Amino acid sequence: MKVVKTIKLYINGEFVRTESGRSYSYNVAGKNTQFARLCQASRKDFRNAVESSKEGFKSWASKTAYNKSQILYRMAEMTEGKRHEFEELFMEALGKTQGEATAMVDSAIDTFVYYSGFCDKFHQIAGSINPVAGPFHNFTHIEGVGVTTLVEDDEFDFQKLVDSICSILTGGNSVIVLLGEGCPAVLGPLAEVFATSDLSNGTVNILSGHLDELRDYIAQHREVRSVSFQSSREDVFHDMKQKSTDNMKRMIPRHKKQKCLENILNFVEYKTVWHPVGY
């Protein structure tokens, strides 16, 4: 007898069931065979994720850039260690061949390594010393925006998912991921990667559920500073953008490219400092 697994949410560094007690079935691609059951996140689950993400942001932002690099590289190591579990998931749930599943994991590992190298370098590229009139030393440096929600597309792309998470983390932000309908079962092994990568609790939270149920709450929650909207549903993006105007939330549309500086800079603020100098 095969036991169907119910995959929990990942909030505040813990694997928890939804407070509502609801779950939904995830079937094998193209078949009517149940692969697993997913917890259906509620508004309260999202609120709990925001609370933990606020604390996670404080801890993550206070770490040195070099330490952030070490932690992202650790994610690559842990993904390599769980390679067979990821490959088995993609083959069984998505119907991928062994070669396709291996390529998906390889690309995700490469993405972790790419952003681990950027953590202590992008400040030098995007920051500046500014020429000003007067006896001042004027410079611009970069800070993370804070709690960011990532809305993933229903068409599953493992590298794109990892790229979206890493670009937010590299900028010094915490992230709440709402997985799409394509392969929400990836929540299990991916959350285990984050749980064993020396991340502070709350830095990454992962939810499974339905965008239509949570989208208004995401847009209107004042503690969420930005939304990375990677879904292809443009009507939902514009609706959320309109509803987020009251709280001045930054709405970032789908990335056109992966593994690039632009993706990091979407989630940073620029702070310019004037420092008096002697003659």
N, C-alpha and C positions, 0 to 999 in steps of 0.2 A: 504494500500500500504506500503510495507516494503522499507525503504530507505537504500540502500547499502552504508556503511560507507567507506570513503577513509581515510586510516590511514597515518598520516604524519610521517616524519622523526623527530628524537629527536637530535637536535644539539645545543650546547651551552646553555643548560637548557631551550630551547624553542621548541615548536612543529611547524615545518616548512614544507612547500611543497618543492618538488625538484625544483631546478632552471630550469630544462629542461621541466617541465610541464608533464612529462611522468608518467604513472601508469600502473599497470598490475593487472590481476584478480587472486584472491586466492579462490580456490574452496573447498567446504567441502570434507573431505577425502573420496575417493572411489565414489564420486558422481560428476555430472556435474552441481551442484548447486553453484552459486557464494555466497561466504560468505562475502567477503570484497574486496576492491581494495587497493593496496599498492603503495606508491610512489616508483618509480624506481630511486634509487640514481645514480647520474652521477659522473664523475671525479671531477667536481667542488664542488659537495656536499661533497665528501670525503675530498677535499682540505680544505673546510670550517670547516669540523669536526676536521681535524688535527690542524688548527690554534686555534680553541677553546680548543682543548685538550692540546696544549702546555701551555696555560694560566691556564687551570684546573689543570695540573700537578704541576705547581708552588704553587698553593694554597693548593692542597691536600697534597703534600709532606711537606709543612710547618706546617701542623697540628700535634698536639701531638699524640702519639700512642693511648693514652686513648681516645682522641676525635674521632679518626678513629673507635675505638671499639664502641663508642656510636652511631656513624652514621650507621655502619653496623647493629647494633642491631635495630636501628630505621627502617631500611629496612625490617627486619623481622616483626616488628610491623605493618608496612604499608601493607606488603603482607598479613598478617593475616586479616587486615581490608578490603582488596580487595579479600578475599578468594572466595566469591560467584561469583564475576566477572571472576576470573581465572577458577573456576570450570565450569561455564557455557560456557566459551570459549572452554575448552578442550572437553566438552561433545558435543557441537554443531559442532565445526570445525574438531575435530579429531575422533569423534564417541566413546569417552570413556564413561564408565559407571560412575555412581556417585561415587562408591567406588574407581575406578581407578583415577578419577580426584581429589578426596580428598587426595589420597596418593601422587599424584604428587605435590600438593601444600604443604602438610605436609613436604615432603622431601626437598623442596626448602626453607621453613622456617627454618628447622633444619640446612641447609647449611649456611644460613645467620648468625644464632646464633653461629655456629661452628667457622666461620672465625672472627666474632666479638670478640671472646675470644682469638684469636691468634694474633691480631694486636699488643698488648703490651707484647707479650711473645716470639715470634719467634726470635727476636734480641738476646735474652739471650741464645737461643739454638744454633743458627747458628753463632753468633759472638764469639770472643775469645780474651783472653789475651795471647800473644805469648812469650815463653821463648827465649830470645836473648842474645848473648854475648855482653857485654858492658853496659855502664850506660844509658840505655834507657828503657822507659816504652813503650812497643809495643803492640798495640791492633788492632783488625780488627772489623769494624762495617759495617752495611748493608745500602745501599741506593737503591731506585727504579731506574730502567733503563730509565724511561720516558714514552713517548707516545707509547702505545701498541695497535695493531690492533688484534681483536679476530675474526677469521673466523669460523663460526659455521657450524655444519654438517647439511645436508639436512634431516637426520633422527632426528626428534625432541625429545629432552630429556630435560625437564624443569630443573631437578636437575643439570644436567651436564652444562647447560647454566649458571645457577646461580653460580655453583662452579667455572666455568672458569672466570666469571666476578669478583667474590669475591677474588679469588687467586691473580688476577692482582692488585686489589685495596688494598688488605692487604699489599702487598709489597711496597706500596706508589706510584703506577703508575696511570696514567689516561688511559682510554680505549675507543677505537672505536669499536663497535660491528657491524659486518656484519652478519645479520641473514641468516639462511639457508632457503631452500624452504619448510621445513616440516611444520612449523607453524609461518610464519612471522607476523601473526596477534597478536601474543603475545607482539609485540612492544608497542601497545597502553597502556594496563594496567601496563606492566613492566616499561615503561618510566615514567608513573605517580607515581610509587613507588619511583623511583630515584628523581623525581622532588619535592617530598614532604619529603625527608629524610635528609635535611640540607646539601646536597652536594653542593660544589661550582660549578658554571656554567662551563661546559666543561669537568668536571671530567669523566663523562660517556656520550658518544654519541652513538646513536643506528640508524643504517641504514638498510633499506630493499632494495634489488636489486639483481643483478646477479653477481656471482663471476667471471665468464668468462669475463665480461666487465671491472671489476675493478682490477683483480689480478695483472696485469703488473704494474699498477699505485701504488698499495699497496707495491709491492716488490721494486720498484725503488724510492719511496718517501724517501728522506733523513732525514726528520724530524720524521719518524716512526722508533723507536729504536728497536722494537721487534714485532714479529707476533706470536700469539698463533693460530696454524692451527689445528682446531679440526674437520675439514672435513675428510671424509674417502677417498677422491680423492688423492691418493698418487702421481699420475702423476702431478697433479697441485702443490702439495707441493714441489716436486723436481724441477719443472720448476721455481717456485717462489724463491726457495732457490738459484738456479743458477743465477737468475736475480738480486738478492739482494746482491751478493758478492761485487759489487763495493762500496756499502755504509755500508758494515760490519754489516748488520742487523741480529739480533738474530732470528732464525727460530725455534720455539718450536713445535715438533710434537704432535700428540694426546696424551692426558693424559691416562695413564693406570689405574689410581685409582682416586677416588674423596675424598675430605675432608682429605687431607694429607699435610704435611709440604713441600714435594717435589714440589707440584704445586706452592707454594708461591716462593720458591727459584729459580724457573725457570726465574723469572722476577726481580732479584735483582743483584746489583753489590757489590763487596766486596772492601772496602777501608781500607788499612792498614796505621796506623799512628805511626811514631817514635817520641817519646817525650823524650828529655834529662832529666835526673834526677841527683841530686847531690849525692856525695859519702857519 
